[in-house]
Amino acid sequence: MKISVIGVVPPCPRCKYIYDLAIEAAEELGIAVEMKKLAYDADESQKYGKVGTAHHIAEWAAMEMDWSKIREIISEEWSQELDDFLMPCTKKAQENGWLMTPVLVIDDKVVFSGYVPTKEAIKEAIQKAAQT
């Protein structure tokens, strides 16, 4: 099974955390995976659709975002507060067919985009992919 995380380089806390969760989920399920990190602006990433960061989405959609607040929230680790704060960008991306980082791809299928899902949700996605 191949799992890719599309994000920024170097990885932001969200991109790093979803990558780590995917590894943990696969290990707990006993499923061997080939993990890969992809830059959002790489040609390989763009084959899944138009991919951008929260900043790209906000700029494209002319959304007012408090970027200083985001810089306050961002630390070396992911936090639910960060995902919650960026959710308007995630929703706008989804409404308009964009993929927002972080993006989790399992066997060439986008399964999550714009937020960090729970490890249990990742496990379910891995199990579903393993059955097909």
C-alpha positions as CSV (number, residue, x, y, z in Angstrom):
1,M,0.0,0.0,0.0
2,K,1.2,3.5,-0.8
3,I,0.4,6.5,1.3
4,S,1.4,10.0,0.4
5,V,1.1,13.2,2.3
6,I,0.9,16.4,0.2
7,G,2.0,19.4,2.1
8,V,4.6,22.2,2.4
9,V,8.3,21.7,2.5
10,P,9.7,21.7,5.1
11,P,6.5,20.2,6.6
12,C,4.3,22.4,8.8
13,P,3.1,20.9,12.1
14,R,-0.1,19.7,10.4
15,C,1.7,18.0,7.5
16,K,4.2,16.4,9.9
17,Y,1.5,15.2,12.3
18,I,-0.7,13.6,9.6
19,Y,2.3,11.8,8.2
20,D,3.2,10.5,11.7
21,L,-0.4,9.4,12.4
22,A,-0.5,7.5,9.1
23,I,2.6,5.6,10.0
24,E,1.3,4.8,13.4
25,A,-2.1,3.7,12.1
26,A,-0.5,1.4,9.5
27,E,1.8,-0.1,12.1
28,E,-1.1,-0.7,14.5
29,L,-3.0,-2.5,11.8
30,G,0.0,-4.5,10.8
31,I,-0.2,-3.2,7.2
32,A,3.1,-2.5,5.3
33,V,3.0,0.8,3.7
34,E,5.3,2.8,1.5
35,M,5.2,6.4,2.8
36,K,6.0,9.4,0.7
37,K,6.0,13.2,1.3
38,L,5.1,15.4,-1.7
39,A,5.4,19.2,-2.0
40,Y,2.0,20.7,-2.7
41,D,3.4,22.5,-5.8
42,A,5.0,19.4,-7.3
43,D,3.6,18.1,-10.6
44,E,2.9,14.7,-8.9
45,S,0.7,16.5,-6.3
46,Q,-1.2,18.5,-8.9
47,K,-2.4,15.4,-10.6
48,Y,-4.9,14.9,-7.8
49,G,-6.4,18.4,-8.4
50,K,-5.6,22.0,-7.7
51,V,-3.6,21.9,-4.4
52,G,-2.8,24.9,-2.2
53,T,-2.1,25.9,1.3
54,A,-4.6,27.8,3.6
55,H,-2.9,31.0,2.5
56,H,-3.4,30.2,-1.2
57,I,-7.1,29.4,-0.6
58,A,-7.7,32.5,1.5
59,E,-6.0,34.7,-1.1
60,W,-7.9,33.1,-4.0
61,A,-11.2,33.4,-2.3
62,A,-10.5,36.9,-0.9
63,M,-11.0,35.7,2.7
64,E,-9.9,37.8,5.6
65,M,-7.7,35.7,7.8
66,D,-5.9,36.7,11.0
67,W,-2.4,35.4,10.0
68,S,-0.8,36.8,13.1
69,K,-3.2,34.7,15.2
70,I,-2.2,31.7,13.1
71,R,1.4,32.4,13.7
72,E,0.6,32.5,17.5
73,I,-1.2,29.1,17.3
74,I,1.5,27.4,15.3
75,S,4.1,25.7,17.4
76,E,6.4,22.8,16.8
77,E,3.4,20.5,17.1
78,W,-0.1,20.2,15.6
79,S,-3.0,21.5,17.6
80,Q,-6.8,21.1,17.1
81,E,-7.0,24.9,17.6
82,L,-5.0,25.4,14.4
83,D,-7.2,23.1,12.4
84,D,-10.3,24.8,13.8
85,F,-9.0,28.2,13.0
86,L,-8.2,27.2,9.3
87,M,-11.5,25.3,8.8
88,P,-13.1,28.2,6.9
89,C,-10.3,27.8,4.3
90,T,-10.8,24.1,4.3
91,K,-14.5,24.5,3.6
92,K,-14.0,27.1,0.9
93,A,-11.5,24.8,-0.8
94,Q,-13.9,21.8,-0.7
95,E,-16.7,23.9,-2.0
96,N,-14.6,24.9,-5.0
97,G,-12.9,21.7,-5.8
98,W,-9.5,22.6,-4.4
99,L,-7.3,20.4,-2.2
100,M,-5.9,22.1,0.8
101,T,-2.8,20.9,2.6
102,P,-2.4,18.6,4.3
103,V,-3.7,16.0,1.9
104,L,-3.6,12.3,2.6
105,V,-3.5,10.0,-0.4
106,I,-3.9,6.2,-0.1
107,D,-3.2,4.2,-3.2
108,D,-3.7,7.2,-5.5
109,K,-7.0,8.2,-3.9
110,V,-7.4,11.4,-1.9
111,V,-9.0,10.5,1.4
112,F,-8.5,13.6,3.6
113,S,-7.7,17.2,2.7
114,G,-7.4,20.4,4.7
115,Y,-7.3,19.1,8.2
116,V,-5.7,16.4,10.3
117,P,-8.1,13.5,10.9
118,T,-8.0,11.2,13.9
119,K,-5.8,8.2,13.9
120,E,-9.0,6.1,14.0
121,A,-10.3,7.7,10.8
122,I,-6.9,7.1,9.1
123,K,-7.1,3.4,10.2
124,E,-10.5,3.1,8.7
125,A,-9.3,4.6,5.4
126,I,-6.3,2.2,5.4
127,Q,-8.5,-0.8,6.1
128,K,-11.0,0.2,3.4
129,A,-8.1,0.6,0.9
130,A,-6.7,-2.7,1.9
131,Q,-10.0,-4.4,1.1
132,T,-10.2,-3.2,-2.5
